[in-house]
Amino acid sequence: MSSGSAAPRRGEKAQAAAVKPPMRDALVAAAFRLFLERGYEQTTVDDIVALAGVGRRSFFRYFPSKEDVVFPDHERCLADMTAFLAASGGEHEPVQRVCDAARLVLRMYAENPSFSVQRYRLTKKVPGLRAYELSVVWRYERALAEYLRGCFAGRRDGTLQADVIAAAVVAAHNNALRSWLRSDGKDDASAAVDHALGYVQARFGAASAPAADAQAEEDVVVLVSRRGAPLWRVVQEIESTLGRPGGGHENSPQ
């Protein structure tokens, strides 16, 4: 066999290897094909690896469970979010920062709209997947809350503010995201999420300002005085209420 005839075959093999999806992606593709054909509950890990042409050990090298193959990109996205928040500095306004962190999740979904829509439909049908998804969402919320707690440390109700704002960011993001998924990925996801997160910033952005706490801690004094009382008597009562001894007054009667 001449070297000239062998070279094209080597080139064909290299080309085939280049177009073949990585094993992790092949497992995800096989899993969703079977989920759509048979249903999630009726599909086993053995079915998935058989269709993908790999062994069970290869599956569990990438995914701890069948549920994880439905959400293959969330671990990466959570790591990206955590790193993004960890890189924050004093120049970053905290509420704006967690809103920007939430946009990383949107970017993950928007990278593959058809897959995201398929997953959304599947999750709606399978209660177990819905519960799994909620646990994933909680981990995002916890990452946001932990960052905000650090920003608000030592502030009055700082932990409460952090938890409430983190929950609001997640709720607003998910509201817009589900609206986009219900449109089969045809609407403008970025515009919807920007609008929803803008709603959160407008209502909670001021909570990140220390002045809000200082204002909340100001005392309010209400003084009731007799109508027609002389001004020196009113002043004397105010000073007495505030704990400031008035002493003598030039215009007060002796």
C-alpha positions in Angstrom: 0.0 0.0 0.0 1.5 3.3 -1.0 2.0 6.2 1.3 -0.1 8.3 -1.0 -3.2 6.2 -0.3 -2.6 6.0 3.4 -2.4 9.8 3.9 -6.0 10.5 2.9 -7.3 7.9 5.3 -5.3 9.5 8.2 -6.7 12.8 7.1 -10.3 11.4 7.1 -9.8 10.0 10.7 -8.5 13.4 11.9 -11.5 15.1 10.3 -13.9 12.6 11.9 -12.3 13.1 15.3 -12.6 16.9 14.9 -16.3 16.8 14.2 -17.1 14.2 16.8 -18.6 15.9 19.9 -16.6 15.5 23.2 -17.8 12.7 25.4 -19.5 14.9 27.9 -21.5 16.6 25.1 -22.2 13.3 23.5 -23.7 12.0 26.8 -25.9 15.1 27.2 -27.1 14.8 23.6 -27.9 11.1 24.0 -29.7 11.6 27.3 -32.0 14.3 25.9 -32.7 12.4 22.8 -33.9 9.5 24.9 -35.8 11.8 27.3 -37.8 13.2 24.4 -38.4 9.7 22.9 -39.1 7.6 25.9 -39.6 10.1 28.8 -37.2 10.9 31.6 -38.4 8.3 34.1 -38.3 5.5 31.5 -34.7 6.3 30.5 -31.8 4.7 32.5 -28.1 5.5 32.7 -27.5 2.2 30.8 -29.7 3.5 28.0 -27.8 6.7 27.8 -24.3 5.2 27.7 -25.5 2.6 25.1 -26.7 5.3 22.8 -23.5 7.4 23.3 -21.3 4.3 22.8 -19.4 4.6 26.1 -19.4 2.7 29.4 -21.1 3.5 32.7 -17.8 4.6 34.2 -17.5 7.3 31.6 -20.9 8.6 32.4 -20.2 8.8 36.1 -16.9 10.5 35.4 -18.8 13.5 34.2 -22.1 13.3 36.0 -22.8 12.0 39.5 -26.4 11.2 38.7 -29.0 11.1 35.9 -30.4 14.4 37.2 -27.0 16.1 36.7 -27.0 15.3 33.0 -30.1 17.6 32.7 -28.1 20.5 34.2 -24.6 20.0 32.8 -23.6 23.6 32.9 -24.7 24.9 36.3 -21.6 23.9 38.2 -19.4 25.9 35.7 -21.8 28.9 35.9 -21.8 28.8 39.7 -18.0 28.7 39.8 -17.9 31.7 37.3 -20.4 33.6 39.5 -18.4 32.9 42.7 -15.2 34.0 41.0 -16.9 37.2 39.7 -18.1 38.2 43.1 -14.7 37.3 44.7 -13.0 39.7 42.3 -15.3 42.6 43.5 -13.6 45.7 44.9 -14.6 48.8 46.9 -15.5 50.6 43.7 -18.4 48.2 43.0 -21.8 49.1 44.3 -23.1 45.8 45.9 -26.6 45.6 44.5 -25.4 46.4 41.0 -22.7 43.8 41.4 -25.1 41.0 42.3 -27.3 42.0 39.5 -24.4 41.7 37.1 -23.5 38.3 38.6 -27.1 37.1 37.9 -26.6 38.1 34.2 -23.9 35.3 34.0 -26.7 32.8 34.5 -28.7 34.4 31.7 -25.6 34.2 29.4 -25.4 30.4 30.1 -29.0 29.9 29.1 -28.7 32.1 26.0 -25.6 30.2 24.7 -27.8 27.4 23.6 -31.5 28.5 23.4 -32.8 25.3 21.9 -31.3 23.2 24.7 -32.5 25.6 27.4 -36.0 25.4 26.0 -35.9 21.6 25.9 -34.7 21.5 29.5 -37.4 23.9 30.6 -40.1 21.8 29.1 -38.7 18.6 30.6 -38.3 20.1 34.0 -41.9 21.2 34.0 -43.0 17.6 33.5 -40.8 15.9 36.0 -41.3 16.9 39.7 -38.0 15.4 40.7 -36.2 17.6 38.2 -38.1 20.6 39.4 -36.9 19.9 43.0 -33.4 19.5 41.7 -33.6 22.8 39.9 -34.8 24.6 43.0 -31.7 23.3 44.9 -29.5 24.7 42.1 -31.3 28.0 42.3 -30.8 28.1 46.1 -27.0 27.7 45.6 -27.0 30.7 43.3 -29.0 32.7 45.9 -26.6 31.7 48.7 -23.6 32.8 46.7 -25.2 36.3 46.2 -26.2 36.5 49.8 -22.8 35.6 51.1 -21.2 38.3 49.0 -23.7 40.9 50.2 -23.3 39.9 53.9 -19.6 40.7 53.5 -20.5 44.1 52.1 -23.0 44.9 54.8 -21.0 43.4 57.7 -21.4 45.5 60.9 -24.3 47.4 59.5 -27.7 47.4 61.3 -29.8 44.6 59.7 -27.0 43.9 57.3 -27.7 40.2 57.2 -31.4 40.8 56.7 -30.7 43.2 53.9 -28.3 40.8 52.2 -30.7 37.9 52.3 -33.7 39.9 51.1 -31.8 41.5 48.2 -30.3 38.2 47.1 -33.7 36.6 47.1 -35.1 39.5 45.1 -32.4 39.4 42.5 -33.0 35.6 42.0 -36.7 36.1 41.8 -36.5 38.9 39.3 -34.0 37.1 37.1 -36.0 33.9 37.1 -39.2 35.7 36.3 -37.7 37.2 33.2 -35.8 34.0 32.3 -39.0 31.9 32.4 -40.8 34.4 30.3 -38.1 34.1 27.7 -38.2 30.3 27.9 -42.0 30.3 27.4 -41.5 32.2 24.2 -39.3 29.3 23.0 -36.3 31.5 23.2 -37.6 34.0 20.6 -38.0 37.1 22.8 -35.1 39.4 23.8 -33.8 37.7 27.0 -31.3 40.4 27.8 -33.9 43.2 27.7 -36.3 41.2 29.9 -33.7 40.4 32.5 -32.3 44.0 32.4 -35.9 45.3 33.1 -36.4 42.9 35.9 -33.1 43.6 37.6 -33.6 47.3 37.1 -36.7 46.9 39.2 -34.7 45.4 42.0 -32.0 48.1 41.8 -34.5 50.9 42.0 -36.0 49.5 45.2 -33.0 48.1 47.0 -30.0 50.1 45.7 -30.4 52.6 48.5 -30.1 49.8 51.0 -26.4 49.5 50.3 -25.8 53.1 51.4 -24.7 53.6 55.0 -26.8 56.7 55.2 -29.9 54.6 55.1 -28.9 53.1 58.4 -27.9 56.4 60.0 -31.3 57.9 59.0 -33.1 54.9 60.4 -31.4 55.4 63.8 -32.3 59.0 64.2 -34.6 59.8 67.2 -37.9 61.6 66.6 -39.1 63.8 69.5 -42.7 65.0 69.7 -43.4 67.8 72.1 -46.9 68.9 73.3 -47.2 72.4 74.7 -50.1 74.6 75.9 -51.4 77.0 73.3 -50.3 80.5 74.1 -47.3 79.4 76.2 -44.5 82.0 76.0 -41.6 81.1 73.7 -39.1 80.8 76.5 -41.3 78.2 78.2 -41.5 76.2 74.9 -37.7 76.3 74.5 -37.2 75.3 78.1 -39.5 72.2 77.6 -37.6 71.2 74.5 -34.3 71.4 76.2 -35.6 69.4 79.2 -37.0 66.7 76.9 -33.7 66.4 75.0 -31.8 66.2 78.3 -30.1 69.5 77.8 -30.4 71.7 80.9 -31.5 75.2 79.9 -30.2 77.3 82.7 -31.3 80.9 82.9 -32.9 82.8 80.1 -32.5 86.5 79.6 -36.2 86.9 78.7 -37.6 84.6 81.3 -39.4 86.1 84.3 -37.7 85.9 87.7 
